[in-house]
Amino acid sequence: MKDILEKIRDAENIYVPKGEDREPCVAAFQELSGIEVPTFQEEDLKARSQGRTFWLFKGMDIPRLLGCYEGIGIAGTDSVAENRIRNQGTPVVARKIGEPMCRFSVLAEKDRVGRAKSVINADPRYARTALTIPTSRPRLLAEICSWRDLGFVPLEEPQVSGSIESMASLTGIGIVADLVRTGKTAYDNRLQEVYSLCDVYPEIVLRAEDASL
């Protein structure tokens, strides 16, 4: 941990996620490092404070940026994993910090809950038919299902990065995998959380050459 703190405090560039990840990621980062992340003015994507430059990017882009540029990043477990799986050669490493900020879960319409549970509870020792479902994190879903012998496969086309809940009805499949925070969006779209695939944490992301985690 001491090495991580040294790297953080020496960093001239710190990459901060936009959107719903921002608040929990910043809180965990500030508690760990003692460095206050400044308030970004209006539409500004860059802020100077304490001799450092803070940059706002989508969390999914931060691990990729650190493969090319120096600095320290903060991003969610899902963003780090999705990039690690997609780009095996990306030279970044990460460490979880703080408490879980959401879950990556299987969601289903009421009349498809039984179908979802049958896939989750299927005995992997016997032949089974995989169920293809829409998801906002296709590579992460594929990796988790491989680990756990779950019979879900990410829908390849079309892939959308948001409004995954709507894809349950649009595709007629009635089952999706998406991030769940309060569960309100799922409830509003008549979906039930059937199974938690993994917790999503804030993570510190560093270039591999700079890290000794």
C-alpha positions in Angstrom: 0.0 0.0 0.0 2.9 2.3 0.8 4.2 2.0 -2.8 0.7 2.8 -4.2 0.4 5.9 -2.1 3.8 7.1 -3.2 2.8 6.6 -6.9 -0.4 8.5 -6.3 1.2 11.4 -4.6 3.9 11.7 -7.2 1.4 11.6 -10.1 1.0 14.8 -12.2 -2.1 13.5 -14.0 -5.1 11.9 -12.3 -7.9 10.5 -14.4 -11.4 10.7 -12.9 -14.5 8.9 -14.2 -17.6 10.7 -15.3 -21.1 9.6 -14.5 -22.4 7.6 -11.6 -19.0 6.1 -10.9 -17.5 9.5 -10.1 -18.8 10.1 -6.6 -17.9 6.7 -5.0 -14.6 6.5 -6.9 -13.6 10.0 -5.8 -14.6 9.3 -2.2 -12.6 6.1 -2.0 -9.6 7.7 -3.7 -9.7 10.7 -1.3 -9.9 8.5 1.7 -7.0 6.4 0.5 -4.7 9.1 -0.6 -5.7 12.2 1.3 -5.7 14.1 -2.0 -8.8 16.2 -2.6 -10.2 16.0 -6.1 -11.3 19.5 -7.2 -14.7 20.4 -8.4 -14.9 20.7 -12.2 -16.5 23.9 -13.4 -19.6 23.5 -15.6 -18.5 21.7 -18.8 -14.8 21.7 -18.0 -13.1 18.3 -18.4 -9.8 19.4 -16.8 -8.9 21.1 -13.5 -5.6 22.1 -11.8 -5.2 21.6 -8.1 -2.3 21.0 -5.7 0.2 20.9 -8.5 -1.7 18.2 -10.4 -4.0 18.0 -13.4 -7.2 16.2 -13.0 -9.0 14.9 -16.1 -12.6 13.7 -16.6 -13.1 10.7 -18.9 -15.6 7.9 -19.2 -14.5 5.2 -16.8 -14.3 2.7 -19.6 -11.7 4.8 -21.3 -9.4 5.3 -18.3 -7.5 1.9 -18.4 -6.9 2.4 -22.1 -5.5 6.0 -21.6 -3.1 4.7 -19.0 -1.7 2.3 -21.5 -0.5 5.4 -23.4 -0.2 8.2 -21.0 1.4 8.6 -17.6 -0.6 9.2 -14.4 -3.0 7.5 -12.0 -6.6 6.5 -12.9 -9.7 5.7 -10.9 -12.3 3.4 -12.5 -14.8 0.7 -11.6 -14.0 -3.0 -11.5 -16.2 -3.4 -14.6 -14.3 -0.9 -16.7 -10.9 -2.3 -15.7 -12.0 -5.9 -16.4 -13.7 -5.1 -19.7 -10.5 -3.5 -20.9 -8.3 -6.2 -19.6 -10.3 -8.9 -21.3 -10.5 -7.0 -24.6 -6.9 -5.8 -24.7 -4.7 -8.5 -23.3 -1.6 -6.4 -24.0 -2.8 -3.3 -22.3 0.0 -2.6 -19.8 -2.0 -1.5 -16.7 -2.7 -3.0 -13.4 -5.4 -2.2 -10.8 -6.3 -2.6 -7.1 -9.7 -2.4 -5.5 -10.3 0.3 -3.0 -13.2 1.3 -0.8 -16.6 -0.4 -0.7 -18.7 -1.9 -3.6 -20.5 0.8 -5.5 -22.9 -1.4 -7.5 -23.4 -4.9 -8.8 -23.2 -6.6 -12.2 -26.3 -8.8 -12.3 -28.7 -10.9 -14.3 -32.1 -9.2 -14.6 -35.3 -10.7 -15.9 -38.9 -9.8 -16.7 -41.4 -11.5 -14.3 -42.3 -14.3 -16.8 -38.7 -15.0 -17.6 -37.4 -15.3 -14.0 -37.9 -19.1 -14.1 -35.9 -19.3 -17.4 -33.1 -17.3 -16.0 -32.9 -19.4 -12.9 -33.0 -22.6 -14.9 -29.8 -21.4 -16.7 -28.1 -20.4 -13.5 -29.0 -23.7 -11.7 -28.3 -26.0 -14.7 -25.8 -28.8 -13.9 -22.6 -28.1 -16.0 -21.9 -31.8 -16.2 -24.7 -32.3 -18.7 -25.2 -30.9 -22.2 -27.2 -27.7 -22.2 -28.2 -24.9 -24.6 -26.6 -21.5 -23.9 -28.9 -18.5 -23.6 -27.8 -15.4 -25.5 -28.7 -12.2 -23.6 -28.0 -8.4 -24.1 -25.5 -6.8 -21.8 -23.6 -3.6 -21.2 -20.4 -5.6 -20.4 -20.1 -8.4 -22.9 -16.5 -9.4 -22.2 -17.0 -9.3 -18.5 -20.2 -11.5 -18.8 -18.3 -14.0 -20.9 -15.4 -14.2 -18.5 -17.6 -14.6 -15.4 -19.8 -17.2 -17.1 -16.7 -19.2 -18.1 -15.4 -19.1 -14.5 -18.8 -20.2 -13.0 -20.0 -22.5 -15.7 -23.1 -20.4 -16.3 -24.9 -20.8 -19.6 -25.2 -17.2 -20.6 -23.6 -15.8 -23.7 -23.5 -12.0 -24.6 -25.6 -10.9 -27.5 -23.1 -9.8 -30.2 -25.2 -7.5 -32.3 -26.4 -4.9 -31.7 -24.3 -4.0 -28.8 -25.4 -0.9 -26.8 -23.6 0.7 -23.9 -26.7 2.1 -22.1 -30.5 1.5 -21.7 -29.8 -2.2 -21.4 -33.0 -2.7 -19.5 -35.0 -1.7 -22.6 -33.2 -4.4 -24.6 -35.0 -7.1 -22.5 -38.3 -6.1 -24.1 -36.9 -5.0 -27.5 -35.2 -8.3 -28.2 -38.0 -10.4 -26.8 -35.5 -12.3 -24.7 -36.6 -10.8 -21.4 -33.3 -11.3 -19.7 -30.3 -9.0 -19.6 -27.0 -8.5 -17.6 -26.4 -5.0 -16.4 -25.1 -2.8 -13.6 -27.4 -2.4 -10.6 -27.1 0.4 -8.1 -30.4 1.0 -6.3 -32.5 -1.3 -8.5 -34.9 1.5 -9.3 -34.2 1.5 -13.0 -34.7 -2.2 -13.2 -37.9 -1.9 -11.2 -39.2 0.9 -13.4 -38.6 -1.3 -16.4 -40.4 -4.3 -14.8 -37.2 -6.3 -14.3 -36.2 -8.3 -11.2 -32.6 -8.9 -10.1 -32.2 -12.7 -10.3 -28.5 -13.2 -9.8 -25.4 -11.1 -8.8 -22.5 -11.9 -11.1 -20.0 -9.7 -9.2 -19.6 -6.6 -7.0 -18.2 -3.5 -8.7 -15.6 -1.6 -6.7 -13.6 1.6 -7.3 -10.1 0.7 -8.4 -6.8 2.5 -8.6 -5.3 1.9 -12.1 -1.6 2.4 -12.9 0.7 1.7 -15.8 2.2 -1.7 -15.2 5.7 -0.3 -15.5 5.0 2.1 -12.6 3.3 -0.4 -10.3 4.2 -2.7 -7.5 0.8 -3.7 -6.2 
